[in-house]
Amino acid sequence: RKEVEEMLTWDKTSFRLHGKEFHIYSGAMHYFRIPPQYWEDRLQKLKAAGFNTVETYVCWNLHEPQKGQFDFSGRLDLVRFLETARKVGLYALVRPGPYICAEWDFGGLPAWLLRDKGLRLRCSDPRFLDHVADYFRVLLPKLLPLQSSRGGNLLAVQVENEYGSYGNDKTYLRWLRDLIRSCGVEVPLFTSDGPAPSMLSGGTVEGVLPTVNFGSGADKAFQALKQVSGGGPKMCTEFWCGWFDHWGEKHHTRDSEEMLRELSLLLEQDASFSLYMFHGGTNFGFTAGANQHIRYNPTVTSYDYDAPLNEYGDYTPKYFAIRELLCRHQGIPLPPLPPRPQLQELGEVTLVERAELRENLEVLGTVHRSPLPESMEHYGQNFGLIDYRTCLPGDYEGGTLTLEGLGDRAYVYRDGALLGILDQGKPRGLLEQLRPRNALPFPPSPVGTQVEILVEAMGRVNYGSHLENRKGLTGVRLGGQSLMDFTVTSLLLENLEGVRYCEEASRYPLALRGYFDADSQKDCFVALDGFTKGMVYINGFHLGRYWSCGPQRTLYLPGVLLHTDRRNEVVVLELEDCAQPVVRLTDTHCLG
C-alpha cells in the first residue's frame, strides 16, 4: 500500500523510507521555548546545516494548565510548528511524554497532579493513567493528519521518555503504547533510554523500537542497545552536544572538536541521530526546572545549551563545523544560509516607578484562609510565589522557626521586617551546617506579632526520584508548636497588571517600572547590573528569572515583543535589593 511505503520502516541494520534506505539526521528544537515568529527561521537554519528532521518534546503542563482546560495557541501551536517544518522540507519526530524531563518544570507534568497526595506518577496507578488518557485523547488526534502515512512529515512518536532511568513498570509502558495506538497513531513508536543495560531493559517495551541516548562512547552504547533489542538500526535519539546550567554554577560548554569526533563516529557506524539540542531557546517565565541529587539545584532561564544555534538563533563555530561535516558525509553542497539575527543597543532605562509587592497581594493574587499551610498545588497554583501570614495569639519566648515542606527558597518576615532567607539549594558554611536548611532563630515576640513567609517556586525537579517536588509550605513550627490560622495568597505573577505604584515604596520585594522607545524589532538583552534576584517583564511578557549568583548575566529579549509605534514598558520585580534602579538594553548576551 502507498501509505505503508510512505512510512518509516526498518530491518536489522537500517531505516527505510519511500522504499529506500534512510538515515535520520535530526536536531532537537522545542516550539514552546521559541517565539512562533522565529520558528521558520530556526527550522531553515536546521535544514541549511544538512539535517532532514526536527525533533520536539510536547509540554503537557502548558497545554493543560488546569484539568480539562487546553491551550494549543501561540507558541503552544504544535501543529503549526510541525507544518512549518514540513514547509521548510523537514521530517519530524514527536516526543509527547507524558513525562519529558527537558530541564522543564516538573518534567512537563502538570502541577495539578500533585493536588492528589496519593497519586503515584509515571506508573500504572489508575488515577495517573486516567489523566494521561484524557490528555492524549485531546493531543494525539491533532497529529494524525501530519503522519507520513497520510502524506505528512511526522515519522515517529516516542513512548514515555528515558523511563528506564526512573522505573520498570512494563504494565504502564504497554498501556501507554496501546493508548497511543488507540488514538489513531499509525507511524512507528520508539523509546529512548540511557546507554546502561539496566536503563534500556527498564524503559523498552514489545512492539516499540528501542533507541539510546548519549554524548560519547557510541560503541559501548550501541552494544548495550543491541543486547536489549536483538538487532535493528542504530539510533541515538539524544546526542548531547552541550549541557544546561544551574544557578550558581559555571556556564557549561562542550569542546567542538571533541564533539565532532564523537559525531563522526556515529556517521562512520551508519547510525541515525538527533542532536540535543540543535537550538535550545529560552525557559520563559517560571518554566525552568531543577535537579536534586545532594541538594536542590534550579535551572537558569537560558536554555542556550552550548548548541549549534545559540539562544537567540545566531550561528556558532559549532554550527559551521557540524554543517560542513554533515553535508560532506551526505555528498551535498553547502546550502545557502538564512541571515543572522539582528541585534540592537537601546541603552539604559531608569525605573522611575516603584511598588511594594507585599502591599499589593490582593491585587496580584488569590487569597485563601487556611488552618494550616498547604503547598501551592493544594490551592491550584502552578507557578510563581506564595505568601503565608499568621499572627501570634500570645507572648512567645522565641526559639527556632521551622518551615516544613520547603522545597527551595523562602523569605521570613517578622512584623514586616526581613528576619532571614532560607534556601534549600545554597551551599552553606560550617556554622550554617549546624542548623537545618529549613529553620532559623526567632526572637521573643509579644502577642499580635505577624509571622510572614514568602516562598518562591524556583522550579520543580524534572529528573530522577524527587519528582514529587511540591512548592510552598506544609507547616510552620515555632519551637515545638505548629502555627495555625493562616492567610495564604497565591501569586501567579504571569504579569504585574494592576499594581499600585507610589513614591514612598521602599521595602523589598519591589516592582520597579520604567519606559523606553524602540525604532525596530531587533533582538536585545536585559542586563541587570546591581540587581540581586527577581524577574523581568517586557510589555507584560515574563522573560524569566535573573540572579546575581550567575552564570547567566542577561535575559534574552526577543524583538517581536517590542513596540515601535508606542512606548515600551519594562518591570523588574526585585525580591531582595538593587544598588541602582537602572537596567541596560544591550546587544551583548552574557552567560558566563
N, C-alpha and C positions, 0 to 999 in steps of 0.2 A: 504493500500500500504506500501511496505517496507520503502520507503523514508519518509513516514509520521511517522512510528514507530521510525525512527532514529532522528526525530526532537523533540525539546523541546516543550512540551505542558503543560497545567496546568488546574486545576479545581478551585473551590472556596477556597481551602486550600493549595494546594501543586503543585509542578512541577512534571512532569513525563518525563522519557527518556528511550527508549528501552522497553517501556511497564511497567516500574517500577517507584515507587516514587523516586524522585531525589532531592538532595539539592545542590545548587551551593555554593561551598566554594572556593572563588576566591581571588586572590591577584593582585593588580594593579602593572604594570611594563611597562614602556614606552620604546619601542625599540629605539626611537630617542635620549634617554638620556643615552644609554649604548653602549659601543663599541661592534659591532656584534660578535667579537671573544669571548665575555663573555656571550652571550645570553644563550647558552646551560647550562653553569654553574649556572647562576641565576635561570633559569627555573627548573633545577634539585633541587635546594635548596627550591624552592616553592613547588615542588612535595613532597620533603622529610619532609616538615612541615605539611603534611596531607591535602594539598589543591588539588582540582581536576580541577581548571580552572584558566586561566590567563586573565586579562582584560587590554586592552590598548586603549589609545586615538590614533588619527591619526592627524598629524600636517600638515594642508593644506599649511601653509606658507613656509615650507621647500620642500614639494612635488611639489609646483608650484611657485617657487621663482619669476618668471616673467610670465605674462599672456601667457598661451599656451605652456610654457616650463616646462616639468615634469621631476622629478627625483625620482626614486624608487631604487636607488643603495646604496651599502654600508650600513651604519647604517639607511638608509631610506628604506631598503628592507623589507617591511611589510610582504610580502608573505613568505619570508624565515623565518622571526621571528615566524609566525604562524605555519609554517611547522615544525620548531624546537620544538615548544610547543607540537605539535602532536607526534613527535618522543619521547619526554620525557614522554608522557602519560597525557597531559593536554588538556581540552577543552578550548575554547576561547570566550570572549566577546569583540566586537569591537565597539568603540565609535568614529565614523568618523566626528562628528560635524554637520555642518561645523565649528561651534564655539566649543572650548573645555575648555576654561579657563586654568586649569593646571599650573597656575603661569608661563605661557609661553607667550612670546612676542605677544601682540595683541590677546591673547586667541586663537592663532593658525590661525587667519585670515591673509591672505597675505597683506603686507603693500601697495601693488599697488592698492588695493581697495580705498585707501584714496586719490588717484590722482583725482578722481571724487568727487568734493566737494559737489555735490548734491546728491550723492548716500547715501541711508539710510541702515544701517546694520541690520541684523537679523530680517527682516520683509518682507512683500510681495512687496517691491519695485522691479519692474520688472528688473531693472539693476542688483541688487544683486542676484536675482533668476537666471538670465542668467549665471552669473559667477559660482554660485553653481552647476548649471546643467552641465556646461562644465567640471567642476572638477569631479563631481560624476560619470559622464559617462566615465571617464578615470579610476578612482579609483575602483569603485564597481565591474566592470567586473573581476578585478584581484582576488576578494574574492569569486566569485561564485563557483569555483571548491572546495573550502575549506569548504563549508557549510556542516553541519551534514546531511542534506537531500541528499547529494551526497557522503556520506561516509567520510566527513572531520570532523574537530573538532570545527568549528565555530557554536556556539549555538544560538547567537542572536546579533542583531545590534541595536545600540541606535539611536534615532531620536533627533537631536539637543543636548543640554546639559544644564541642570538646567535653562531651558528657563523661567520658572515662576519667577525666581529671576530677570529677565530682562524685560519681556514683556508678552503680552497675545494675540498675533496675531494668531488666530486659522486658518485663511486662509493660513498663512505661514507654520504652522505645518502640515496642511493637504496636502499642496503642497509638502512639504519635504517628508512626508510619502509616497505619491504616486510616487514621483520621485524615491525613493529607491526601491519601488516595480517594477517600470517600468524598472529599470536597471537589474532586474533578481533576486533580493534578495528574497529567499523563507523562510528563517528561521524567527522566531519571531522578532518583533520590540519592543523596550521598550523606555520609557522616564525615566529620573531621576531628582528629584527636592528636594529642601529643605523641612523640615518637617512642615512648616506652611500651613494651608489650602489654603491661597491665592497663595502661590508658586505652590502647587500641581494643583490647578484648572487652573492657568495660563499656566502651562507647559505640561499638558496632552492633548491627542487627541484621538478620537474614533479609535478603532481597534488596539491600541498600548498599551502594558502592562505598567501601571504606577509603578514606584518604588520610593524609598525615600532615601535621604542621611542624615546622622547624625553621631555624635560621642558618643552620650549618650542619655538617655531618650527614649529607644526603645518603651515603652508602648504608650507614647504620640504620637510618630512619626507614629507608625503603626495604631493608632486610626485615625489620620489625613488621612493616606493613604486609609484606609477602607472607610472613609467618602466620598472620591472622587471616588474611584474605585468601591465601592459597593461590593467588595469581590475579593479574589484572593490570591495567595501565598504571604507571607511576604518576601519582598526582599529589602535589604539595599545595593544599588549599590556603595555607598561610606561610609564605616565605618571608620572614621578618627582615626587612631591610633597614630598620631603625628601631626605636623604642619610645615609650611615653615617659612623662616626667611627673614626679610628685613634688608638692610644695616643700621647700627647704632642702632639696637635693640639687645636684648639678643637672644641667641640660644634657640629655643623652644624645649621642651621635654614634654612628657606625661608620667605620672607615670604608670608603668607597671601593678601594682596591681589594680589600679583603672580602667585601660583599660580592663584588663582581667575580672573584674566583669561585665562590660558592655557587653563584648563579650559573656560571659557565659549566660547573659540574652537573647541574640539573639538565642543561641543554645537551651536554655530551651523553647523558644517560637517556636521552629521548623522552624526558619527563615533561609533563604539563605542570603548570604552577599558577598561583595567584600571588602577586606581590602585595604584602601587607606592611604598610599602606603605600599605595601609589600617591594618593593625596589625602592627607588626614583631615584638614579643615579645623573646625573650632567647636569646643564644648560651650555653646552659647548658654546664657542664663545659669541655672543651677544643675545642668545636666551631667557634669563631670562626676565620675565615680570615685572609688577609693579601693585600696587594698588593706588587708590586715593580716600580718604574719606575727612578728614580735610585737609590733604596735600598729596603731591605725595610721595609714598614710593616704591622705586625699590627693587626687589628681588635679593638675593645673587646668586652666581654661583652654590654653592652646593644645591642639592635637596635631601639631606640626609633624611629630614622629620621625624627624630627620628623613622625610620621604622625598622621592624624586621631585615632586611638585611641593613647594613649601606651603605653609598655612594659608597664604594669600594667593596661591596659584601661580607663583613665579617658578621659572626653571632653576634648577640647581646643577652643579657639576655632576651629581649622581644621575640626574635625568639624562644628560647628554651621553654619559658613559653607557647607561643601560640601553638607550636608543641605538647607539652605534652597534653594541653587541647583539641586540635582538634583531635588528634589521639585517645585519651581516649574516647572522645564522640562518635567517629565512631567505636570503638572497634577494632582498627587495631594496630598492633605492631609498635613501632617507627622504621621508615625506616632508613637504613644507611645514613650517612651524606657525601656529597661531601667534598673534602678538603677545608680548609680555604685558602683565597688568600695569596700569599707570598709577603712580603714587603722587601724593601732594603733601605739602607742608603748609599747615594753616596757622601755626604759631600758638602762642599762649592764650588761654581763656581763663579769665578771673571769675571765680564762682562767687557771685555777689549776693546771693540769697541763701538763707540757712533755715533749717527746721530741725527740731529735736524729734527723733524717731519715737521716743517713749511718751511724747506729748501728742502723738498722732496715731496711737494704737487703734482707737476706734474708727479712725478714718481709713486706715490701711488694712485692718484685719477684721477677723470674725471673733467675737468674744464668747467664751464658754464659762459656765460655772461648773466647778469640778470638786468633789470632796477630796480627791487625791489627784496628783498629777498623772497624766497619761501621755503616751507617746504621740507624736504628730499624727501618725496614721490613724489613731483612735478618733481623732477629730476630723478625719477626712482630708488631711493636708499632705500634699506630695513633696513640696519643696519650700525653701525659704527659712524664716526664723520663727521662733515660738517663744512667747513671753509668759512666765508663771509668776503670779503675785499672791502673797498672803500677808496677814498681819499677826504678830504675836499676841495671844489673848491675855498674857500676863507678863510679869517680870521674869526674865531669864538670866541665869548666871553666866551664860556663854558656854563655849565648848567647841566641838567640831561640827561643822555643817557638811553633810554628806549628800551628794546628788546620786540617786540611784537610776540606773538605766542610761547614763550619759554615754553617748556614742562618740562624740567628737569634741565640741568646744562650747563653753558656757561662760557668760559674764554674770557675776554675782554682785548684787547691789544691796546696800543696807540704807534704808530711807533715802534712796535716790543716789547715793554715793557709791562709786565702784569699790567693792571690797577685794575683788580678785578675779583672775581669769583661770579657768580650769580647761586644760587641753589634753585630750586622750592621746594625741599623736606627737606632741612636742618632746624632743629629747630633754632629759632632766639631769641636773647636777646631783651631787652626792646628798646634799641637805634635802633637796626636793624629794629624793627617793625614800626618805624616812616616813613620808605620809602617802596615802593612796592618791592616785591621779584624780579621783572624783571627790576630794574633800579639802576643806580649808578651815583655818581657825575663825570662829565667830565671837565677837566681843560681847560682854554683858549688855543686855538690852532691856529697856523698860517696856511696859505694856503699850501696844499700838505700833511698835516698830515694824516697818514694812520690809519684808524679805522678797526680793525680786530676782529671778533668774531668766536671762535672755539667752536662748540656745540657738546657735547657728548650725544648720544642717550642711556639713561640708562635703556631702556626697556619700551615698550608701555603698557599701562594699560590693564589688562587681565580680569577684572571683573567689573560689575556694569554699571553705567550710563555715565562713562567717557571713553568709548571705543574709541571714535574718537580722539585719543591722538597722533596727528601728531608731528613729530620731526623736530628740526631745528628752523627756524625763519620765520615769515611772514612780518616783518617790523622792521626798526631801526629808532628811532627818537632822535634827539639832540635838546632839548628844544621842541618847537612845530613843528619843521621841520622834514619831512621824508627824510632820507638819501637815495640816489639813485645811480645807476650805479655801480653795484657790480660784482666782480669776485667771483664766488662760486665754491668750489672744493668739490666734493663728495668723501669721504674717506671710502671705504667699509672695508678695513683693515682685510680682510679674512686671509691675510698673509702679511709679510713685505718684500717680494721679490723685489729686485731692489734698495733698499735703499742705499744711498751713505754714507758710514761711514768715519769719519775723526777725527783726534785727537783734533781739535780745537772746536768741537761741545760742546756747554755748555748751551744753552738756552733750557729750557723745553717748550714743551714736548720733551723727548729724547728717542730714541730707543737705548737700551743697549744690546750688544750681547756678548755671551761667549760660550765656548765649554767644553764638558765633555765626559768621556768614561763610558760605562756600560758593565758589563760582563754578565748580564742576563736581561730578560724582566719582572722582578718582578715589581710590582707597587711601587710608592713612591709619595711624596707630595712636592710641591714647597713652601718653606717658604720665605716670603718677609719682613724680619725684617728690619726696617729702611726705607722701601719704603712707599709711600703715597697713590697713586691711579693710576691704569692703567690696563694693561692686559699682559698676558704671552703666548708666542708661543714656542712649542717644536717641532723641526724639521718641522716647517711650520704649525703645527696644533694649532689652537687657543683654549687654555684651558679655557679661560674665564677671567672675571674681578676680580681684588682684590681692597681692600680699607682699609686703616688703621683704619677706624671707626668701623670695625668688624661687626658682631661677627666672621665671617669666617677669619681665620688666615693663612690657607694654601690652595693651589689648588691641586686637585687630578690629578695625572699624571698616566694614565693607562700604564702599562708596555709595551703593544703592540705598543706604539708609539716610543719606544726606539730602536736604532740600536746597535747591538753587534759586527758588523763587520766593523764599521767606527765610527768616532766621531759624537757626538750629538750636536745639536745647540739649545741654549736657547736664546730667545729675549724677553726682557721686555720693553714694551712701557710705560714709567713713564710720567704721564701727569703733575706732579706738583713738586716733589722734592724727593730725596733719600739721606740718610746720608752716605751710602757706597754702591757702585755698586757690591754687592755680594749677591747671593741667596744661600739658602741651599736646597739640595735634601735629604729629611728626610723620615724616616719610620713612623713618627708620624703625625696623622691628628689632626688639631685643629680647632674646630668650635665654641668655646666659649671663 
